[in-house]
Amino acid sequence: MQTACEHKKTVMIARRDGVDYVECLDCRQIFEAEDLEPVAVDADEE
């Protein structure tokens, strides 16, 4: 069974319309850089 890649080693390969695209050097997947950044969750929001 394969484990999920954590995408710790990446390189930026392109920028288009203000969006950065990166490639994971471990699994070779290409995705938007903002998908890697953790999203802050505000616990006080209801």
ZADO-1210 file (C-alpha; in nm, 4 decimals, padded with zeros to 6 digits):
<atoms>
<atom x="00.0000" y="00.0000" z="00.0000" code="MET" pos="1"/>
<atom x="00.1338" y="00.3398" z="-00.0998" code="GLN" pos="2"/>
<atom x="00.1538" y="00.6234" z="00.1516" code="THR" pos="3"/>
<atom x="00.0405" y="00.9742" z="00.0619" code="ALA" pos="4"/>
<atom x="00.3140" y="01.2142" z="-00.0449" code="CYS" pos="5"/>
<atom x="00.3548" y="01.5198" z="00.1786" code="GLU" pos="6"/>
<atom x="00.5044" y="01.7292" z="-00.1068" code="HIS" pos="7"/>
<atom x="00.7973" y="01.8545" z="00.1042" code="LYS" pos="8"/>
<atom x="01.0360" y="01.8986" z="-00.1914" code="LYS" pos="9"/>
<atom x="00.8859" y="02.1196" z="-00.4600" code="THR" pos="10"/>
<atom x="01.0060" y="02.3444" z="-00.7388" code="VAL" pos="11"/>
<atom x="00.8146" y="02.6241" z="-00.9083" code="MET" pos="12"/>
<atom x="00.7709" y="02.5439" z="-01.2762" code="ILE" pos="13"/>
<atom x="00.5396" y="02.8178" z="-01.4057" code="ALA" pos="14"/>
<atom x="00.3411" y="03.1312" z="-01.3260" code="ARG" pos="15"/>
<atom x="00.0291" y="03.2183" z="-01.5213" code="ARG" pos="16"/>
<atom x="-00.2284" y="03.4874" z="-01.4484" code="ASP" pos="17"/>
<atom x="-00.0884" y="03.5363" z="-01.0967" code="GLY" pos="18"/>
<atom x="-00.1010" y="03.1657" z="-01.0099" code="VAL" pos="19"/>
<atom x="00.2199" y="02.9767" z="-00.9291" code="ASP" pos="20"/>
<atom x="00.2447" y="02.6136" z="-01.0366" code="TYR" pos="21"/>
<atom x="00.4812" y="02.3786" z="-00.8549" code="VAL" pos="22"/>
<atom x="00.5977" y="02.0222" z="-00.9095" code="GLU" pos="23"/>
<atom x="00.6689" y="01.7798" z="-00.6264" code="CYS" pos="24"/>
<atom x="01.0155" y="01.6315" z="-00.6740" code="LEU" pos="25"/>
<atom x="00.9149" y="01.3123" z="-00.4917" code="ASP" pos="26"/>
<atom x="00.5890" y="01.2118" z="-00.6645" code="CYS" pos="27"/>
<atom x="00.6135" y="01.4413" z="-00.9736" code="ARG" pos="28"/>
<atom x="00.2598" y="01.5775" z="-00.9228" code="GLN" pos="29"/>
<atom x="00.1949" y="01.9308" z="-01.0535" code="ILE" pos="30"/>
<atom x="-00.0426" y="02.1606" z="-00.8679" code="PHE" pos="31"/>
<atom x="-00.1060" y="02.5218" z="-00.7672" code="GLU" pos="32"/>
<atom x="00.1312" y="02.6489" z="-00.4979" code="ALA" pos="33"/>
<atom x="-00.1537" y="02.7891" z="-00.2888" code="GLU" pos="34"/>
<atom x="-00.2833" y="02.4321" z="-00.2432" code="ASP" pos="35"/>
<atom x="00.0231" y="02.3612" z="-00.0242" code="LEU" pos="36"/>
<atom x="-00.0186" y="02.6563" z="00.2094" code="GLU" pos="37"/>
<atom x="-00.2053" y="02.5813" z="00.5319" code="PRO" pos="38"/>
<atom x="-00.5309" y="02.7686" z="00.5714" code="VAL" pos="39"/>
<atom x="-00.5839" y="02.9448" z="00.9042" code="ALA" pos="40"/>
<atom x="-00.9129" y="02.8581" z="01.0689" code="VAL" pos="41"/>
<atom x="-01.0706" y="03.1160" z="01.2982" code="ASP" pos="42"/>
<atom x="-01.2322" y="02.9265" z="01.5871" code="ALA" pos="43"/>
<atom x="-01.4300" y="03.2337" z="01.7031" code="ASP" pos="44"/>
<atom x="-01.6258" y="03.2600" z="01.3787" code="GLU" pos="45"/>
<atom x="-01.9868" y="03.1376" z="01.4036" code="GLU" pos="46"/>
</atoms>
